[in-house]
Amino acid sequence: MKMLDYFCQKSFVISYPSTILNSPISYLKGVGPQRAELLQKELGIFTFNDLLHHFPFRYIDKTKITFIGNINPAEDYAQFIGILGSFGSFGVKTGKRLVSNLEDKTGSIDLVWFSAIAAIQKIYKPGSLYLVYGKVTYFLGKPQIVHPEMEEWYPEKADGKDFLEPVYPSTEKLKARGLGGRQIGRLSAVLLTHLKINDLQENLPSKMILSLRLMPRLEAYQHIHFPKTLHQSEAAVRRLKFEEIFFAQMRVNLLRSQRHRFSKGVVFDKVGDLFNSFYKNHLPFDLTNAQKRVLKEIRTDSVRGRQMNRLLQGDVGSGKTIVALLTMLLAVDNGFQSVMMAPTEILAKQHFQTVIDLLAVLPIEVALLTGSTKGKERKRILKEVADGSISILLGTHAVIEDTVQFNNLGLAVIDEQHRFGVAQRAKLWEKSEVPPHILVMTATPIPRTLAMTAYGDLDYSVIDELPPGRKPIQTVHRFDKDRGLVMEFIKAEIAKGRQAYIIFPLIEESEKLDYENLMQGYENVISYFPEPNYWISMVHGRQPAIQKDTNMQRFVEHDTQIMVSTTVIEVGVNVPNASVMVVESAEKFGLSQLHQLRGRVGRGAEKSYCVLLTGNKLSNDARERMKIMVSTNNGFLIAEKDLELRVPETLKVRVKAVH
């Protein structure tokens, strides 16, 4: 058996024959049938193996306690000891919240819960001493922790011997039944006493372990649960993360190898008159070297007789669409049809308009199919797609409906591929007896190492340069106190005939809060830009699709000067006349999303601006994100920085206790 096949088979053996790790969790001392049922329902822990892989998400250094009066606004997380105050309930139905406070000799901090309110009141006892940990935020200028981690504190037991105590994920229901994070830790300790080297056999070559200085497998599991030092926990995480990604990559490489060996594909064996005529006589600009390189990679794929399955990654404005169009011309020259699927109707219409403008002088039939295409027009398009009259079809999800039957589909292009599910993309494969070549595109830059993990089954192309002459977007960071100056700047741009976006964040925890914040922001914008001197479009998730599209279209057609919106406009709106992007509460956005929003401007000939508007108090991470956005427009550099900022939270186990 080849080494590749060996590793791929070995990596996905998730059960452990002839070891205790297959034992039902109810058999572990301290669990029993009732607790086992709770662990299964709440955390998906059915076996010893499941508990072994239920890792702590942080460690408590109980010698590091912050006095409430010494809270540092630059610190996100803090740990306190104090007396729990009485509970108070406010609001009704979905807006109901439970509030208490924690008080020490230096001050008090509010504690807030939005769910499991009844359970919270049963678990915690006002008047008792508690150790409280959580993210400190501010409401009306006062510090608070939403859904804090809490445990009753007994000073006589705080001997300082346990330098690092693991904190395990739990739920309010489990805590109410005596299975909080500390109790789960005790169960993990019992489990580890039963494990032997044979239960966790080494699955990496000894040479690899030595050369990479990896911790042995059994030790890694012991130290990720109960490290004596932070260094031990980091070494354990490094070993287990390496193991996970190594076997995932081996399996992906096997899948790619099998696809390359066995998958059939249509053959584009010539570069014909349509491609050459367009490239030599009608291409409105010279291609960048990166675009030429990607076209060469696609051309190489298309003549092999195997299905192309390629990811095309490029920053906003790098020219992915023209590469896709040239590939579609290659398909038409070889007697095949092409389809391009976009996530929104507006984006599909924009692609359609771009394609028919560019191909106006060529004898190619192009059509647009969306959910809005009705009646005779829809029947005509379906008929001409089926008989081959239409060579290029653009559209939304409508193109994958069963009623859409192609005569000879050779290429499927998927724009903003992360907006589609695997099943939706797979439906395009079924549109032809021989699977068409697949080109998926994304404007969200991803570090190459991460892309090869997330999209390892795809071959990978990147357009890593922008067309010459493109004016960089000037990005600035401003605080709430500067809001008046920002609004005056927008007025000055509108006076020049430009347009502006004002974007509000989505609050995932509450659609109601999201809507209320947007409406409050909309009223605030109106106060600065009253009608009839200014006209404003508003778009948000609660609007019917028709109203949303209408409001977007009004902005596209310059009927309105300002677009107030949530992040629904992150992709799919191309307004070259828009020169200003204002992002409200920018500290609530990630780097990738901020870069995508910024990409909505800078699409015309005029200089464009992005204003990141934040509160006056920012965490260290938020300050760093603003600094990165102001310093560069390079999406790939931003993606690398984004990964660096996320690594401490996603790839490492950190001690979050504060000094």
RAKA-V176373 format. One record per run of one state. SS is the DSSP state (H for helix, E for strand, L for the rest). FROM is the first residue (numbers start at 1). TO is the last residue. If there is no record, write none. Layout:
BEGIN
ss-><SS & SS>
from-><FROM & FROM>
to-><TO & TO>
END
This chain:
BEGIN
ss-><L & H & L & H & L & E & H & L & H & L & E & H & L & E & L & H & L & E & L & E & L & H & L & E & L & E & L & H & L & E & L & E & L & E & L & H & L & E & L & H & L & H & L & H & L & H & L & H & L & H & L & H & L & H & L & E & L & H & L & E & L & H & L & E & L & H & L & E & L & H & L & E & L & H & L & H & L & E & L & H & L & E & L & E & H & L & E & L & H & L & E & L & H & L & E & L & H & L & E & L & H & L & H & L & E & L & H & L & H & L & E & L>
from-><1 & 3 & 12 & 20 & 23 & 24 & 25 & 28 & 32 & 44 & 47 & 48 & 53 & 56 & 61 & 68 & 71 & 77 & 85 & 88 & 91 & 93 & 96 & 97 & 105 & 107 & 114 & 117 & 124 & 129 & 140 & 142 & 147 & 149 & 153 & 155 & 158 & 165 & 169 & 172 & 177 & 181 & 195 & 197 & 201 & 206 & 213 & 217 & 226 & 230 & 263 & 273 & 283 & 289 & 303 & 309 & 315 & 320 & 334 & 337 & 342 & 345 & 359 & 366 & 370 & 375 & 388 & 392 & 396 & 397 & 401 & 409 & 415 & 417 & 420 & 422 & 430 & 437 & 443 & 448 & 455 & 459 & 464 & 474 & 480 & 496 & 499 & 504 & 511 & 529 & 536 & 540 & 545 & 557 & 562 & 566 & 567 & 570 & 578 & 584 & 586 & 589 & 591 & 599 & 609 & 615 & 620 & 632 & 635 & 651 & 655 & 656>
to-><2 & 11 & 19 & 22 & 23 & 24 & 27 & 31 & 43 & 46 & 47 & 52 & 55 & 60 & 67 & 70 & 76 & 84 & 87 & 90 & 92 & 95 & 96 & 104 & 106 & 113 & 116 & 123 & 128 & 139 & 141 & 146 & 148 & 152 & 154 & 157 & 164 & 168 & 171 & 176 & 180 & 194 & 196 & 200 & 205 & 212 & 216 & 225 & 229 & 262 & 272 & 282 & 288 & 302 & 308 & 314 & 319 & 333 & 336 & 341 & 344 & 358 & 365 & 369 & 374 & 387 & 391 & 395 & 396 & 400 & 408 & 414 & 416 & 419 & 421 & 429 & 436 & 442 & 447 & 454 & 458 & 463 & 473 & 479 & 495 & 498 & 503 & 510 & 528 & 535 & 539 & 544 & 556 & 561 & 565 & 566 & 569 & 577 & 583 & 585 & 588 & 590 & 598 & 608 & 614 & 619 & 631 & 634 & 650 & 654 & 655 & 659>
END
